[in-house]
């Protein structure tokens, strides 16, 4: 009963990483690309055809899902998580931050090529 009160009238989904339940608005939907590909795609609009899996948009849940091989079970053999990792893991990942912090995006004078 507490689960119903906590999520109101929104559908409840289960994260494939941590296995905890949450409302659709808290989780992101994932689908298999299809056509013989093993790629997992983000379904940002939640409208793509096919079976979907749900994941909290956190690095912890992503790591748990990869460790548990949950993508392949939930999405019929789909294992390519590059699209999901690009979405969830920020561009300023701690391992990448020092390499990009000191480089300017454009040359300051127009003379450099």
Phi and psi restraints in degrees (value plus and minus 20) as a CYANA .aco file:
   2 UNK   PHI     -82.4   -42.4
   2 UNK   PSI     -54.0   -14.0
   3 UNK   PHI     -81.9   -41.9
   3 UNK   PSI     -60.1   -20.1
   4 UNK   PHI     -86.3   -46.3
   4 UNK   PSI     -62.9   -22.9
   5 UNK   PHI     -88.3   -48.3
   5 UNK   PSI     -56.2   -16.2
   6 UNK   PHI     -86.9   -46.9
   6 UNK   PSI     -60.7   -20.7
   7 UNK   PHI    -120.3   -80.3
   7 UNK   PSI     -21.0    19.0
   8 UNK   PHI      44.7    84.7
   8 UNK   PSI    -154.0  -114.0
   9 UNK   PHI    -120.7   -80.7
   9 UNK   PSI     -12.2    27.8
  10 UNK   PHI     -98.5   -58.5
  10 UNK   PSI     126.8   166.8
  11 UNK   PHI     -82.1   -42.1
  11 UNK   PSI     124.2   164.2
  12 UNK   PHI    -121.9   -81.9
  12 UNK   PSI     114.4   154.4
  13 UNK   PHI    -145.0  -105.0
  13 UNK   PSI     141.4   181.4
  14 UNK   PHI    -132.3   -92.3
  14 UNK   PSI     109.9   149.9
  15 UNK   PHI     -90.4   -50.4
  15 UNK   PSI     112.6   152.6
  16 UNK   PHI     -96.0   -56.0
  16 UNK   PSI     -30.4     9.6
  17 UNK   PHI    -108.0   -68.0
  17 UNK   PSI     -86.8   -46.8
  18 UNK   PHI    -110.1   -70.1
  18 UNK   PSI     -31.3     8.7
  19 UNK   PHI      46.8    86.8
  19 UNK   PSI      -2.5    37.5
  20 UNK   PHI    -112.7   -72.7
  20 UNK   PSI     131.8   171.8
  21 UNK   PHI    -107.8   -67.8
  21 UNK   PSI     130.2   170.2
  22 UNK   PHI    -177.7  -137.7
  22 UNK   PSI     146.3   186.3
  23 UNK   PHI     -94.9   -54.9
  23 UNK   PSI     141.4   181.4
  24 UNK   PHI     -76.3   -36.3
  24 UNK   PSI     -54.8   -14.8
  25 UNK   PHI     -90.8   -50.8
  25 UNK   PSI     -40.2    -0.2
  26 UNK   PHI    -105.9   -65.9
  26 UNK   PSI     -41.9    -1.9
  27 UNK   PHI    -132.4   -92.4
  27 UNK   PSI     138.4   178.4
  28 UNK   PHI    -125.2   -85.2
  28 UNK   PSI     124.9   164.9
  29 UNK   PHI    -113.6   -73.6
  29 UNK   PSI     118.1   158.1
  30 UNK   PHI    -141.3  -101.3
  30 UNK   PSI     125.2   165.2
  31 UNK   PHI    -156.4  -116.4
  31 UNK   PSI     137.0   177.0
  32 UNK   PHI    -100.5   -60.5
  32 UNK   PSI     121.8   161.8
  33 UNK   PHI     -84.0   -44.0
  33 UNK   PSI     -57.6   -17.6
  34 UNK   PHI      65.4   105.4
  34 UNK   PSI    -197.3  -157.3
  35 UNK   PHI      45.4    85.4
  35 UNK   PSI       9.5    49.5
  36 UNK   PHI      65.4   105.4
  36 UNK   PSI     -25.4    14.6
  37 UNK   PHI    -102.9   -62.9
  37 UNK   PSI     132.4   172.4
  38 UNK   PHI    -123.6   -83.6
  38 UNK   PSI      -8.5    31.5
  39 UNK   PHI     -95.2   -55.2
  39 UNK   PSI     123.3   163.3
  40 UNK   PHI    -122.2   -82.2
  40 UNK   PSI     108.8   148.8
  41 UNK   PHI    -132.2   -92.2
  41 UNK   PSI     130.4   170.4
  42 UNK   PHI     -99.3   -59.3
  42 UNK   PSI     112.9   152.9
  43 UNK   PHI    -127.8   -87.8
  43 UNK   PSI      58.1    98.1
  44 UNK   PHI     -82.6   -42.6
  44 UNK   PSI     -55.3   -15.3
  45 UNK   PHI    -108.0   -68.0
  45 UNK   PSI     -26.8    13.2
  46 UNK   PHI      38.4    78.4
  46 UNK   PSI      22.6    62.6
  47 UNK   PHI    -149.0  -109.0
  47 UNK   PSI     -25.9    14.1
  48 UNK   PHI     -87.8   -47.8
  48 UNK   PSI     128.0   168.0
  49 UNK   PHI     -92.6   -52.6
  49 UNK   PSI     135.4   175.4
  50 UNK   PHI      82.6   122.6
  50 UNK   PSI     153.6   193.6
  51 UNK   PHI     -86.8   -46.8
  51 UNK   PSI     118.7   158.7
  52 UNK   PHI    -134.3   -94.3
  52 UNK   PSI     137.4   177.4
  53 UNK   PHI    -148.0  -108.0
  53 UNK   PSI     136.4   176.4
  54 UNK   PHI    -142.5  -102.5
  54 UNK   PSI     124.2   164.2
  55 UNK   PHI    -166.8  -126.8
  55 UNK   PSI     117.1   157.1
  56 UNK   PHI     -85.6   -45.6
  56 UNK   PSI     119.6   159.6
  57 UNK   PHI     -98.8   -58.8
  57 UNK   PSI      41.2    81.2
  58 UNK   PHI    -152.5  -112.5
  58 UNK   PSI     130.6   170.6
  59 UNK   PHI     -83.6   -43.6
  59 UNK   PSI     -52.9   -12.9
  60 UNK   PHI     -83.5   -43.5
  60 UNK   PSI     -69.0   -29.0
  61 UNK   PHI     -87.3   -47.3
  61 UNK   PSI     -56.2   -16.2
  62 UNK   PHI     -82.1   -42.1
  62 UNK   PSI     -66.5   -26.5
  63 UNK   PHI     -82.4   -42.4
  63 UNK   PSI     -60.9   -20.9
  64 UNK   PHI     -84.2   -44.2
  64 UNK   PSI     -62.0   -22.0
  65 UNK   PHI     -84.4   -44.4
  65 UNK   PSI     -59.6   -19.6
  66 UNK   PHI     -87.5   -47.5
  66 UNK   PSI     -64.9   -24.9
  67 UNK   PHI     -81.9   -41.9
  67 UNK   PSI     -60.6   -20.6
  68 UNK   PHI    -102.6   -62.6
  68 UNK   PSI     -24.2    15.8
  69 UNK   PHI      37.2    77.2
  69 UNK   PSI      19.8    59.8
  70 UNK   PHI     -93.4   -53.4
  70 UNK   PSI     -48.3    -8.3
  71 UNK   PHI     -82.2   -42.2
  71 UNK   PSI     -65.6   -25.6
  72 UNK   PHI     -84.4   -44.4
  72 UNK   PSI     -55.3   -15.3
  73 UNK   PHI     -96.1   -56.1
  73 UNK   PSI     -62.6   -22.6
  74 UNK   PHI     -94.8   -54.8
  74 UNK   PSI     -49.5    -9.5
  75 UNK   PHI    -143.3  -103.3
  75 UNK   PSI      20.7    60.7
  76 UNK   PHI      27.6    67.6
  76 UNK   PSI      40.1    80.1
  77 UNK   PHI      68.6   108.6
  77 UNK   PSI     -20.9    19.1
  78 UNK   PHI     -92.5   -52.5
  78 UNK   PSI     107.9   147.9
  79 UNK   PHI    -151.1  -111.1
  79 UNK   PSI     -33.5     6.5
  80 UNK   PHI     -96.4   -56.4
  80 UNK   PSI      86.0   126.0
  81 UNK   PHI    -124.2   -84.2
  81 UNK   PSI      -3.9    36.1
  82 UNK   PHI     -79.0   -39.0
  82 UNK   PSI     -63.0   -23.0
  83 UNK   PHI     -83.0   -43.0
  83 UNK   PSI     -61.3   -21.3
  84 UNK   PHI     -87.4   -47.4
  84 UNK   PSI     -63.2   -23.2
  85 UNK   PHI     -83.5   -43.5
  85 UNK   PSI     -60.4   -20.4
  86 UNK   PHI     -82.0   -42.0
  86 UNK   PSI     -55.5   -15.5
  87 UNK   PHI     -94.1   -54.1
  87 UNK   PSI     -64.4   -24.4
  88 UNK   PHI    -104.8   -64.8
  88 UNK   PSI     -64.4   -24.4
  89 UNK   PHI    -101.2   -61.2
  89 UNK   PSI      97.8   137.8
  90 UNK   PHI     -85.3   -45.3
  90 UNK   PSI     135.3   175.3
  91 UNK   PHI     -83.3   -43.3
  91 UNK   PSI     -43.6    -3.6
  92 UNK   PHI    -116.9   -76.9
  92 UNK   PSI      29.0    69.0
  93 UNK   PHI     -80.4   -40.4
  93 UNK   PSI     120.1   160.1
  94 UNK   PHI     -70.4   -30.4
  94 UNK   PSI     -53.1   -13.1
  95 UNK   PHI     -94.5   -54.5
  95 UNK   PSI     -44.2    -4.2
  96 UNK   PHI    -115.9   -75.9
  96 UNK   PSI     -40.7    -0.7
  97 UNK   PHI     -76.7   -36.7
  97 UNK   PSI     -66.8   -26.8
  98 UNK   PHI     -84.1   -44.1
  98 UNK   PSI     -51.9   -11.9
  99 UNK   PHI     -91.9   -51.9
  99 UNK   PSI     -50.5   -10.5
 100 UNK   PHI    -123.9   -83.9
 100 UNK   PSI     -28.7    11.3
 101 UNK   PHI     -86.5   -46.5
 101 UNK   PSI     -57.9   -17.9
 102 UNK   PHI    -113.9   -73.9
 102 UNK   PSI     -23.1    16.9
 103 UNK   PHI    -113.3   -73.3
 103 UNK   PSI     106.5   146.5
 104 UNK   PHI     -93.9   -53.9
 104 UNK   PSI     131.6   171.6
 105 UNK   PHI     -97.9   -57.9
 105 UNK   PSI     -48.7    -8.7
 106 UNK   PHI    -152.8  -112.8
 106 UNK   PSI     128.3   168.3
 107 UNK   PHI     -84.4   -44.4
 107 UNK   PSI     124.3   164.3
 108 UNK   PHI     -95.0   -55.0
 108 UNK   PSI     -61.3   -21.3
 109 UNK   PHI    -118.0   -78.0
 109 UNK   PSI     135.4   175.4
 110 UNK   PHI     -99.4   -59.4
 110 UNK   PSI     -15.9    24.1
 111 UNK   PHI    -103.2   -63.2
 111 UNK   PSI     -41.4    -1.4
 112 UNK   PHI     -94.4   -54.4
 112 UNK   PSI     127.6   167.6
